[in-house]
Amino acid sequence: MPINAVTSLLIILAVAATTFATRAIPFFIFPKGKAIPKTVEYLGRVLTPAVIGMLVVYCLRNTSVTAAPYGIPEAISVLAVVVFHIWKRNNLLSIGAGTLLYMFLVQAVF
């Protein structure tokens, strides 16, 4: 269903306002010089590894280890991501290299 220009503009403005609000609100809630609550500090420490763990589980949930190729491309790619991250400590490089390696393995090797 096509939408007109006014509706498109309103959608873009709503998305922009929401994005701006999610970026700006923390600065109003936690101004400079005000102590950050212990709960927020705790969440800041534990949520990143928890989200990464959930993403790993989500990405590997349908990997079949009982049928060819037995999860080998996935294992090689996960290992490559870990090695790149330990070596360079660069998330973009680690994820990008692992993704490219996985795509190469499933399309050209396995």
All heavy atoms as an XYZ file, in Angstrom:
838
protein
N       0.839     -1.166      0.000
C       0.000      0.000      0.000
C       0.893      1.241      0.000
O       1.664      1.464      0.941
C      -0.893     -0.057      1.245
C      -1.585      1.233      1.561
S      -2.738      1.064      2.932
C      -1.786      1.784      4.224
N       0.827      2.038     -1.027
C       1.648      3.252     -1.084
C       1.141      4.294     -0.077
O      -0.043      4.376      0.212
C       1.481      3.751     -2.515
C       0.376      2.987     -3.108
C       0.064      1.825     -2.231
N       2.088      5.073      0.443
C       1.712      6.147      1.358
C       2.134      7.479      0.752
O       3.059      7.547     -0.050
C       2.346      5.949      2.745
C       3.865      5.842      2.657
C       1.788      4.735      3.428
C       4.559      5.757      3.991
N       1.428      8.515      1.161
C       1.716      9.823      0.560
C       2.918     10.482      1.242
O       3.438      9.994      2.242
C       0.469     10.722      0.610
C      -0.001     10.971      2.033
O       0.783     10.934      2.965
N      -1.296     11.238      2.183
N       3.323     11.606      0.708
C       4.523     12.295      1.190
C       4.366     12.792      2.621
O       5.316     12.752      3.407
C       4.862     13.459      0.262
N       3.185     13.261      2.982
C       2.962     13.775      4.340
C       3.104     12.643      5.354
O       3.760     12.801      6.392
C       1.576     14.449      4.447
C       1.277     14.855      5.881
C       1.503     15.658      3.530
N       2.533     11.486      5.060
C       2.640     10.342      5.960
C       4.094      9.895      6.078
O       4.568      9.595      7.180
C       1.759      9.180      5.462
O       0.410      9.642      5.329
C       1.800      8.014      6.427
N       4.793      9.867      4.969
C       6.210      9.501      4.998
C       7.003     10.475      5.865
O       7.847     10.058      6.672
C       6.795      9.491      3.583
O       6.199      8.499      2.813
N       6.748     11.744      5.712
C       7.444     12.755      6.506
C       7.130     12.594      7.991
O       8.025     12.693      8.844
C       7.067     14.155      6.031
C       7.762     15.311      6.747
C       9.272     15.229      6.553
C       7.230     16.630      6.255
N       5.867     12.344      8.328
C       5.495     12.151      9.729
C       6.174     10.913     10.325
O       6.613     10.929     11.486
C       3.976     12.042      9.859
C       3.211     13.343      9.623
C       1.711     13.080      9.620
C       3.577     14.386     10.660
N       6.280      9.860      9.540
C       6.971      8.649     10.011
C       8.439      8.952     10.267
O       9.000      8.572     11.309
C       6.800      7.497      9.001
C       5.354      7.025      8.979
C       7.742      6.347      9.323
C       5.025      6.059      7.861
N       9.081      9.641      9.339
C      10.492      9.995      9.491
C      10.691     10.880     10.717
O      11.625     10.677     11.507
C      11.029     10.676      8.210
C      11.080      9.660      7.082
C      12.392     11.305      8.453
C      11.332     10.259      5.720
N       9.812     11.852     10.933
C       9.915     12.735     12.101
C       9.711     11.959     13.402
O      10.428     12.203     14.387
C       8.903     13.875     11.996
C       9.230     14.949     10.955
C       8.077     15.941     10.835
C      10.513     15.669     11.309
N       8.773     11.037     13.419
C       8.529     10.235     14.621
C       9.745      9.371     14.945
O      10.165      9.270     16.113
C       7.288      9.373     14.437
N      10.335      8.740     13.940
C      11.513      7.910     14.156
C      12.684      8.774     14.615
O      13.412      8.406     15.547
C      11.862      7.111     12.881
C      13.211      6.437     13.003
C      10.778      6.097     12.579
N      12.877      9.934     13.993
C      13.970     10.828     14.383
C      13.790     11.327     15.815
O      14.751     11.345     16.597
C      14.052     12.007     13.417
N      12.580     11.713     16.185
C      12.320     12.206     17.545
C      12.542     11.105     18.577
O      13.127     11.339     19.646
C      10.896     12.749     17.642
N      12.093      9.898     18.264
C      12.283      8.779     19.184
C      13.762      8.461     19.344
O      14.245      8.241     20.465
C      11.524      7.544     18.681
O      10.142      7.892     18.526
C      11.657      6.382     19.621
N      14.490      8.432     18.246
C      15.926      8.166     18.303
C      16.644      9.238     19.115
O      17.473      8.933     19.977
C      16.511      8.083     16.884
O      15.836      7.057     16.165
C      18.007      7.792     16.925
N      16.313     10.488     18.864
C      16.928     11.587     19.614
C      16.608     11.474     21.103
O      17.482     11.657     21.958
C      16.468     12.943     19.074
C      17.039     14.095     19.836
C      18.357     14.478     19.641
C      16.275     14.778     20.772
C      18.905     15.532     20.365
C      16.808     15.823     21.488
C      18.124     16.215     21.286
N      15.354     11.157     21.421
C      14.943     11.057     22.825
C      15.700      9.944     23.545
O      16.133     10.132     24.690
C      13.439     10.820     22.920
N      15.875      8.798     22.883
C      16.593      7.697     23.540
C      18.058      8.047     23.768
O      18.683      7.501     24.675
C      16.502      6.390     22.736
O      17.065      6.589     21.439
C      15.070      5.912     22.629
N      18.604      8.939     22.974
C      19.989      9.366     23.167
C      20.102     10.482     24.195
O      21.088     10.583     24.914
C      20.604      9.858     21.844
C      20.612      8.890     20.691
C      21.328      7.600     21.021
N      21.588      6.783     19.854
C      20.755      5.898     19.351
N      19.579      5.723     19.895
N      21.089      5.167     18.297
N      19.104     11.359     24.284
C      19.188     12.546     25.127
C      18.703     12.309     26.555
O      19.239     12.912     27.493
C      18.379     13.678     24.502
N      17.717     11.466     26.756
C      17.116     11.277     28.082
C      18.141     10.876     29.151
O      18.091     11.405     30.265
C      15.929     10.295     28.000
C      14.760     10.983     27.309
C      15.517      9.791     29.373
C      13.579     10.085     27.026
N      19.082      9.964     28.862
C      20.057      9.636     29.920
C      20.843     10.837     30.431
O      21.211     10.884     31.607
C      20.985      8.617     29.241
C      20.145      8.002     28.185
C      19.245      9.097     27.701
N      21.089     11.829     29.590
C      21.825     13.011     30.031
C      20.995     13.868     30.976
O      21.535     14.588     31.813
C      22.305     13.833     28.835
C      23.375     13.144     28.053
C      23.076     12.499     26.858
C      24.675     13.124     28.512
C      24.056     11.854     26.137
C      25.670     12.483     27.788
C      25.355     11.841     26.602
N      19.672     13.809     30.858
C      18.801     14.536     31.781
C      18.594     13.756     33.080
O      18.512     14.337     34.154
C      17.454     14.830     31.125
C      17.548     15.771     29.967
C      17.245     15.358     28.695
C      17.965     17.089     30.155
C      17.342     16.220     27.616
C      18.066     17.970     29.089
C      17.753     17.535     27.818
N      18.526     12.444     32.978
C      18.321     11.620     34.167
C      19.591     11.563     35.014
O      19.526     11.593     36.247
C      17.877     10.196     33.763
C      16.506     10.247     33.091
C      17.830      9.275     34.967
C      16.042      8.904     32.540
N      20.745     11.474     34.361
C      22.031     11.370     35.055
C      22.938     12.522     34.640
O      23.896     12.338     33.891
C      22.714     10.039     34.733
C      21.847      8.839     34.968
C      21.439      8.052     33.898
C      21.436      8.501     36.238
C      20.644      6.946     34.104
C      20.637      7.394     36.455
C      20.229      6.618     35.386
N      22.678     13.731     35.145
C      23.522     14.869     34.749
C      24.940     14.721     35.280
O      25.199     13.976     36.226
C      22.817     16.075     35.382
C      21.997     15.521     36.473
C      21.647     14.112     36.094
N      25.843     15.464     34.661
C      27.258     15.422     35.062
C      27.387     15.854     36.517
O      26.795     16.832     36.946
C      28.063     16.352     34.157
C      29.538     16.173     34.260
C      30.251     16.997     33.195
C      31.713     16.643     33.197
N      32.417     17.291     32.110
N      28.154     15.077     37.259
C      28.358     15.379     38.660
C      27.416     14.631     39.589
O      27.675     14.543     40.779
N      26.309     14.121     39.078
C      25.360     13.364     39.905
C      25.784     11.897     39.910
O      26.143     11.346     38.882
C      23.949     13.501     39.337
C      22.887     12.816     40.158
C      21.505     13.011     39.548
C      20.471     12.229     40.331
N      19.167     12.295     39.674
N      25.740     11.272     41.072
C      26.150      9.870     41.194
C      25.179      8.956     40.443
O      23.960      9.125     40.523
C      26.201      9.468     42.659
N      25.758      8.020     39.710
C      24.942      7.046     38.980
C      24.536      5.947     39.961
O      25.377      5.447     40.716
C      25.732      6.465     37.792
C      26.059      7.576     36.802
C      24.960      5.350     37.116
C      26.945      7.159     35.666
N      23.252      5.561     39.978
C      22.810      4.515     40.903
C      23.575      3.208     40.684
O      23.966      2.871     39.567
C      21.329      4.337     40.565
C      20.929      5.604     39.894
C      22.150      6.112     39.198
N      23.776      2.474     41.772
C      24.516      1.206     41.716
C      23.850      0.213     40.768
O      24.530     -0.551     40.089
C      24.639      0.590     43.109
C      25.443      1.431     44.069
C      26.894      1.463     43.645
C      27.694      2.267     44.655
N      28.990      2.644     44.156
N      22.531      0.217     40.707
C      21.817     -0.699     39.816
C      22.163     -0.422     38.355
O      22.396     -1.347     37.583
C      20.293     -0.566     40.014
O      19.991     -0.766     41.384
C      19.534     -1.557     39.163
N      22.223      0.845     37.995
C      22.550      1.210     36.615
C      23.998      0.847     36.302
O      24.298      0.349     35.205
C      22.272      2.709     36.373
C      22.735      3.145     34.995
C      20.791      3.010     36.561
N      24.901      1.066     37.247
C      26.301      0.665     37.041
C      26.409     -0.844     36.856
O      27.143     -1.317     35.993
C      27.162      1.112     38.219
C      27.417      2.597     38.255
C      28.309      3.006     39.413
O      28.793      2.125     40.151
O      28.522      4.211     39.576
N      25.679     -1.586     37.674
C      25.680     -3.053     37.555
C      25.170     -3.484     36.186
O      25.787     -4.326     35.525
C      24.830     -3.667     38.674
C      24.606     -5.139     38.502
C      25.619     -6.049     38.786
C      23.391     -5.636     38.047
C      25.427     -7.411     38.617
C      23.181     -6.988     37.874
C      24.205     -7.869     38.167
O      24.009     -9.217     37.992
N      24.057     -2.910     35.756
C      23.505     -3.271     34.441
C      24.477     -2.909     33.319
O      24.609     -3.657     32.346
C      22.160     -2.583     34.227
C      21.015     -3.101     35.085
C      19.772     -2.244     34.879
C      20.727     -4.556     34.773
N      25.154     -1.792     33.449
C      26.146     -1.402     32.450
C      27.296     -2.389     32.357
O      27.870     -2.594     31.290
N      27.631     -3.020     33.483
C      28.705     -4.008     33.508
C      28.275     -5.354     32.955
O      29.036     -6.021     32.272
C      29.190     -4.192     34.951
C      30.533     -3.676     35.241
C      31.089     -4.023     36.615
N      30.225     -4.667     37.584
C      29.487     -4.037     38.504
N      29.495     -2.722     38.537
N      28.757     -4.707     39.354
N      27.059     -5.795     33.259
C      26.678     -7.170     32.936
C      25.848     -7.317     31.665
O      25.796     -8.409     31.092
C      25.918     -7.844     34.104
C      26.784     -7.896     35.347
C      24.598     -7.167     34.378
N      25.215     -6.262     31.206
C      24.337     -6.419     30.041
C      25.091     -6.690     28.749
O      24.625     -7.477     27.924
C      23.436     -5.198     29.878
C      22.193     -5.195     30.751
C      21.338     -3.977     30.464
C      21.378     -6.449     30.585
N      26.229     -6.070     28.544
C      26.957     -6.297     27.295
C      27.350     -7.761     27.124
O      27.037     -8.361     26.086
C      28.188     -5.377     27.207
O      27.740     -4.026     27.289
C      28.927     -5.587     25.909
N      28.005     -8.394     28.106
C      28.310     -9.819     27.935
C      27.048    -10.683     27.827
O      27.035    -11.664     27.086
C      29.100    -10.185     29.185
C      29.574     -8.906     29.755
C      28.619     -7.857     29.317
N      25.991    -10.301     28.532
C      24.747    -11.081     28.468
C      24.134    -11.008     27.076
O      23.682    -12.022     26.532
C      23.754    -10.579     29.511
N      24.129     -9.831     26.485
C      23.575     -9.672     25.133
C      24.429    -10.429     24.127
O      23.898    -11.102     23.228
C      23.452     -8.177     24.770
C      23.153     -7.989     23.299
C      22.377     -7.522     25.615
N      25.746    -10.348     24.244
C      26.634    -11.091     23.343
C      26.374    -12.585     23.477
O      26.282    -13.312     22.485
C      28.115    -10.764     23.630
C      28.404     -9.291     23.378
C      29.044    -11.647     22.809
C      28.214     -8.828     21.963
N      26.237    -13.069     24.707
C      25.928    -14.489     24.919
C      24.616    -14.890     24.286
O      24.508    -15.951     23.664
N      23.603    -14.044     24.426
C      22.309    -14.349     23.804
C      22.422    -14.377     22.283
O      21.811    -15.223     21.617
C      21.259    -13.321     24.232
C      20.804    -13.498     25.656
S      19.685    -12.209     26.248
C      18.551    -11.992     24.924
N      23.201    -13.465     21.713
C      23.387    -13.450     20.259
C      24.101    -14.699     19.774
O      23.769    -15.250     18.719
C      24.158    -12.198     19.834
C      23.381    -10.893     19.872
C      24.307     -9.713     19.624
C      22.244    -10.904     18.873
N      25.088    -15.159     20.516
C      25.796    -16.385     20.143
C      24.835    -17.567     20.162
O      24.783    -18.360     19.225
C      27.007    -16.635     21.076
C      27.581    -18.024     20.878
C      28.071    -15.582     20.836
N      24.049    -17.677     21.223
C      23.068    -18.764     21.312
C      22.069    -18.666     20.163
O      21.740    -19.667     19.510
C      22.351    -18.739     22.677
C      21.164    -19.679     22.697
C      23.335    -19.083     23.780
N      21.584    -17.455     19.887
C      20.613    -17.257     18.802
C      21.210    -17.654     17.451
O      20.554    -18.305     16.644
C      20.169    -15.792     18.777
C      19.221    -15.481     17.657
C      17.885    -15.827     17.750
C      19.664    -14.850     16.499
C      17.005    -15.546     16.711
C      18.798    -14.574     15.468
C      17.468    -14.924     15.574
O      16.602    -14.650     14.537
N      22.450    -17.276     17.214
C      23.077    -17.573     15.922
C      23.377    -19.061     15.747
O      23.364    -19.569     14.628
C      24.361    -16.771     15.761
S      24.078    -15.016     15.531
N      23.647    -19.748     16.829
C      24.042    -21.155     16.729
C      22.907    -22.122     17.055
O      23.105    -23.334     17.021
C      25.233    -21.426     17.651
C      26.501    -20.647     17.341
C      27.568    -20.935     18.379
C      27.000    -20.951     15.943
N      21.705    -21.626     17.321
C      20.616    -22.483     17.786
C      20.184    -23.537     16.779
O      19.733    -24.605     17.164
C      19.423    -21.644     18.209
C      18.641    -21.066     17.043
C      17.573    -20.104     17.497
N      16.721    -19.709     16.413
C      17.039    -18.893     15.427
N      18.247    -18.384     15.392
N      16.189    -18.593     14.471
N      20.300    -23.281     15.507
C      19.857    -24.232     14.486
C      21.012    -25.010     13.861
O      20.838    -25.639     12.821
C      19.073    -23.515     13.385
C      17.748    -22.990     13.903
O      17.129    -23.595     14.771
N      17.319    -21.852     13.385
N      22.165    -24.968     14.472
C      23.316    -25.679     13.944
C      23.152    -27.174     14.202
O      22.988    -27.604     15.334
C      24.613    -25.176     14.610
O      24.725    -23.782     14.365
C      25.823    -25.891     14.059
N      23.197    -27.944     13.138
C      23.055    -29.391     13.266
C      24.439    -30.032     13.366
O      25.254    -29.926     12.446
C      22.314    -29.956     12.051
O      22.277    -31.363     12.124
N      24.688    -30.702     14.485
C      25.964    -31.383     14.656
C      25.855    -32.870     14.338
O      26.840    -33.601     14.439
C      26.514    -31.189     16.089
C      26.863    -29.735     16.328
C      25.539    -31.690     17.129
N      24.662    -33.314     13.936
C      24.461    -34.727     13.614
C      24.416    -34.992     12.118
O      24.352    -36.144     11.707
C      23.161    -35.246     14.254
O      22.058    -34.475     13.761
C      23.229    -35.152     15.770
N      24.430    -33.945     11.308
C      24.400    -34.106      9.853
C      25.479    -33.216      9.247
O      25.878    -32.208      9.828
C      23.026    -33.724      9.306
N      25.947    -33.620      8.069
C      26.997    -32.854      7.392
C      26.534    -31.424      7.199
O      25.373    -31.188      6.907
C      27.332    -33.496      6.055
N      27.374    -30.477      7.374
C      28.814    -30.472      7.695
C      29.132    -30.484      9.192
O      30.224    -30.073      9.589
C      29.316    -29.204      7.035
C      28.180    -28.257      7.119
C      26.936    -29.110      6.989
N      28.212    -30.939     10.022
C      28.452    -31.180     11.448
C      28.827    -29.938     12.255
O      29.520    -30.038     13.261
C      29.515    -32.263     11.643
C      29.203    -33.523     10.904
C      29.891    -33.855      9.743
C      28.194    -34.373     11.355
C      29.584    -35.018      9.045
C      27.879    -35.538     10.663
C      28.571    -35.855      9.510
O      28.259    -36.988      8.815
N      28.402    -28.774     11.802
C      28.701    -27.539     12.538
C      30.122    -27.058     12.381
O      30.555    -26.153     13.108
N      30.857    -27.640     11.445
C      32.262    -27.256     11.265
C      32.412    -25.797     10.818
O      33.238    -25.071     11.381
C      32.978    -28.231     10.301
C      33.021    -29.620     10.948
C      34.375    -27.741      9.958
C      33.489    -30.716     10.017
N      31.624    -25.310      9.821
C      31.782    -23.896      9.438
C      31.486    -22.939     10.597
O      32.179    -21.941     10.771
C      30.779    -23.686      8.305
C      30.315    -25.025      7.894
C      30.635    -25.979      8.980
N      30.473    -23.275     11.383
C      30.128    -22.435     12.516
C      31.249    -22.430     13.552
O      31.622    -21.378     14.082
C      28.823    -22.907     13.165
C      27.595    -22.658     12.322
C      27.301    -23.754     11.298
O      28.141    -24.677     11.130
O      26.240    -23.686     10.669
N      31.795    -23.605     13.848
C      32.874    -23.706     14.842
C      34.108    -22.936     14.389
O      34.733    -22.211     15.182
C      33.218    -25.165     15.102
N      34.468    -23.079     13.115
C      35.635    -22.361     12.586
C      35.409    -20.849     12.667
O      36.301    -20.090     13.063
C      35.945    -22.807     11.140
C      36.400    -24.265     11.120
C      36.974    -21.892     10.495
C      36.507    -24.857      9.722
N      34.210    -20.421     12.314
C      33.904    -18.985     12.329
C      33.887    -18.420     13.742
O      34.396    -17.324     13.982
C      32.564    -18.731     11.640
O      32.621    -19.170     10.301
N      33.309    -19.153     14.681
C      33.304    -18.701     16.074
C      34.738    -18.602     16.587
O      35.113    -17.624     17.249
C      32.452    -19.640     16.961
C      32.699    -19.381     18.435
C      30.981    -19.486     16.631
N      35.540    -19.589     16.277
C      36.949    -19.562     16.687
C      37.669    -18.354     16.079
O      38.453    -17.679     16.757
C      37.644    -20.860     16.282
C      39.109    -20.976     16.689
C      39.242    -20.979     18.209
C      39.716    -22.237     16.105
N      37.386    -18.073     14.806
C      38.011    -16.919     14.154
C      37.596    -15.616     14.836
O      38.430    -14.724     15.042
C      37.632    -16.879     12.671
N      36.326    -15.497     15.201
C      35.860    -14.287     15.889
C      36.597    -14.129     17.216
O      37.070    -13.030     17.555
C      34.329    -14.330     16.112
C      33.888    -13.229     17.063
C      33.598    -14.212     14.791
N      36.730    -15.202     17.962
C      37.420    -15.147     19.251
C      38.885    -14.763     19.058
O      39.410    -13.886     19.758
C      37.289    -16.494     19.994
C      38.193    -16.540     21.207
C      35.845    -16.747     20.380
N      39.549    -15.387     18.088
C      40.966    -15.094     17.844
C      41.153    -13.644     17.410
O      42.032    -12.941     17.927
C      41.557    -16.072     16.792
C      42.919    -15.606     16.307
C      41.633    -17.470     17.366
N      40.336    -13.178     16.459
C      40.452    -11.788     16.007
C      40.198    -10.819     17.161
O      40.875     -9.795     17.284
C      39.486    -11.486     14.859
C      40.044    -11.798     13.507
C      39.524    -12.835     12.746
C      41.090    -11.060     12.979
C      40.037    -13.129     11.500
C      41.603    -11.347     11.732
C      41.079    -12.382     10.981
N      39.221    -11.143     18.002
C      38.911    -10.219     19.088
C      40.020    -10.190     20.132
O      40.373     -9.112     20.645
C      37.572    -10.549     19.736
C      37.108     -9.452     20.630
N      36.680     -8.233     20.152
C      37.050     -9.362     21.972
C      36.370     -7.452     21.164
N      36.589     -8.118     22.281
N      40.580    -11.335     20.452
C      41.699    -11.358     21.406
C      42.911    -10.644     20.818
O      43.611     -9.903     21.509
C      42.035    -12.811     21.802
C      40.915    -13.384     22.670
C      43.376    -12.890     22.524
C      41.047    -14.865     22.946
N      43.122    -10.824     19.512
C      44.289    -10.247     18.857
C      44.182     -8.725     18.719
O      45.093     -7.989     19.078
C      44.471    -10.907     17.502
C      45.594    -10.371     16.670
C      46.841    -10.028     17.080
C      45.560    -10.117     15.261
N      47.596     -9.594     16.018
C      46.830     -9.639     14.886
C      44.587    -10.264     14.288
C      47.136     -9.297     13.578
C      44.900     -9.934     12.988
C      46.161     -9.460     12.649
N      43.048     -8.236     18.192
C      42.931     -6.813     17.871
C      41.988     -6.022     18.781
O      41.975     -4.798     18.730
C      42.449     -6.632     16.415
C      43.497     -6.982     15.398
C      44.616     -5.975     15.447
C      45.606     -6.229     14.346
N      46.655     -5.232     14.326
N      41.144     -6.690     19.549
C      40.161     -6.011     20.410
C      39.307     -5.022     19.620
O      39.041     -3.908     20.053
C      40.846     -5.277     21.561
C      41.566     -6.158     22.515
C      40.614     -6.731     23.508
N      41.350     -7.587     24.436
C      40.793     -8.542     25.124
N      39.520     -8.761     25.015
N      41.501     -9.288     25.928
N      38.872     -5.445     18.445
C      38.078     -4.595     17.569
C      36.805     -5.366     17.204
O      36.858     -6.358     16.471
C      38.880     -4.248     16.311
C      38.147     -3.291     15.405
O      36.949     -3.376     15.223
N      38.902     -2.383     14.811
N      35.667     -4.914     17.729
C      34.407     -5.622     17.493
C      34.061     -5.713     16.013
O      33.624     -6.766     15.531
C      33.262     -4.934     18.241
C      33.402     -5.047     19.734
O      34.078     -5.935     20.242
N      32.787     -4.133     20.452
N      34.211     -4.612     15.301
C      33.855     -4.598     13.881
C      34.713     -5.582     13.093
O      34.194     -6.348     12.264
C      34.001     -3.184     13.318
C      33.537     -2.983     11.882
C      32.056     -3.324     11.737
C      33.790     -1.554     11.443
N      35.998     -5.593     13.349
C      36.890     -6.527     12.667
C      36.526     -7.966     13.023
O      36.433     -8.824     12.132
C      38.348     -6.250     13.043
C      39.360     -7.270     12.513
C      39.440     -7.207     10.998
C      40.723     -7.043     13.134
N      36.314     -8.241     14.289
C      36.013     -9.599     14.734
C      34.732    -10.122     14.095
O      34.708    -11.210     13.509
C      35.863     -9.643     16.252
O      37.002     -9.154     16.885
N      33.668     -9.347     14.202
C      32.376     -9.782     13.659
C      32.417     -9.831     12.142
O      31.923    -10.775     11.521
C      31.257     -8.858     14.165
C      31.115     -9.007     15.679
C      29.935     -9.166     13.483
C      30.252     -7.954     16.329
N      33.016     -8.815     11.517
C      33.086     -8.790     10.056
C      33.901     -9.941      9.499
O      33.476    -10.613      8.550
N      35.064    -10.189     10.086
C      35.914    -11.285      9.609
C      35.226    -12.633      9.822
O      35.262    -13.505      8.950
C      37.266    -11.256     10.315
N      34.594    -12.812     10.977
C      33.880    -14.064     11.239
C      32.731    -14.285     10.282
O      32.509    -15.398      9.793
N      31.999    -13.230      9.980
C      30.877    -13.332      9.036
C      31.371    -13.656      7.636
O      30.819    -14.540      6.956
C      30.071    -12.022      9.024
O      29.593    -11.763     10.342
C      28.906    -12.103      8.061
N      32.400    -12.946      7.193
C      32.949    -13.218      5.861
C      33.500    -14.643      5.759
O      33.263    -15.333      4.756
C      34.047    -12.212      5.518
C      33.577    -10.794      5.227
C      34.768     -9.859      5.068
C      32.706    -10.763      3.985
N      34.199    -15.082      6.786
C      34.725    -16.443      6.786
C      33.600    -17.460      6.744
O      33.645    -18.423      5.975
C      35.602    -16.670      8.020
C      36.165    -18.084      8.175
C      37.072    -18.439      6.998
C      36.920    -18.204      9.492
N      32.559    -17.251      7.548
C      31.429    -18.179      7.558
C      30.755    -18.241      6.191
O      30.456    -19.327      5.680
C      30.408    -17.771      8.626
C      29.171    -18.630      8.592
C      29.215    -19.934      9.073
C      27.979    -18.155      8.065
C      28.097    -20.736      9.036
C      26.861    -18.957      8.018
C      26.922    -20.244      8.504
O      25.815    -21.044      8.449
N      30.520    -17.084      5.592
C      29.869    -17.060      4.265
C      30.739    -17.767      3.230
O      30.235    -18.505      2.376
C      29.559    -15.617      3.835
C      28.541    -14.934      4.726
S      27.022    -15.884      4.966
C      26.345    -15.859      3.352
N      32.043    -17.559      3.285
C      32.948    -18.252      2.362
C      32.884    -19.762      2.580
O      32.787    -20.524      1.624
C      34.382    -17.742      2.542
C      35.391    -18.537      1.771
C      35.507    -18.397      0.390
C      36.209    -19.454      2.419
C      36.430    -19.155     -0.323
C      37.130    -20.208      1.708
C      37.237    -20.054      0.332
N      32.928    -20.166      3.839
C      32.921    -21.611      4.136
C      31.635    -22.295      3.668
O      31.691    -23.366      3.060
C      33.120    -21.835      5.638
C      34.508    -21.528      6.191
C      34.504    -21.621      7.707
C      35.544    -22.442      5.592
N      30.485    -21.696      3.927
C      29.226    -22.347      3.555
C      28.940    -22.277      2.065
O      28.223    -23.127      1.534
C      28.015    -21.832      4.368
C      28.173    -22.130      5.833
C      27.769    -20.364      4.118
N      29.503    -21.278      1.374
C      29.216    -21.151     -0.054
C      30.271    -21.802     -0.943
O      29.959    -22.231     -2.048
C      29.041    -19.675     -0.419
C      27.802    -19.096      0.205
C      27.563    -17.673     -0.205
O      28.151    -17.162     -1.154
N      26.689    -16.999      0.530
N      31.507    -21.853     -0.491
C      32.564    -22.357     -1.366
C      33.221    -23.659     -0.892
O      33.747    -24.397     -1.699
C      33.661    -21.289     -1.525
N      33.194    -23.913      0.396
C      33.917    -25.085      0.916
C      32.968    -26.220      1.273
O      33.162    -27.357      0.854
C      34.781    -24.681      2.140
C      35.492    -25.892      2.709
C      35.774    -23.595      1.753
N      31.961    -25.938      2.074
C      31.080    -27.005      2.536
C      29.854    -27.113      1.690
O      28.996    -26.495      1.509
C      30.707    -26.794      4.018
C      31.896    -27.001      4.924
C      32.671    -25.947      5.342
C      32.238    -28.278      5.357
C      33.762    -26.131      6.181
C      33.321    -28.475      6.190
C      34.082    -27.406      6.614
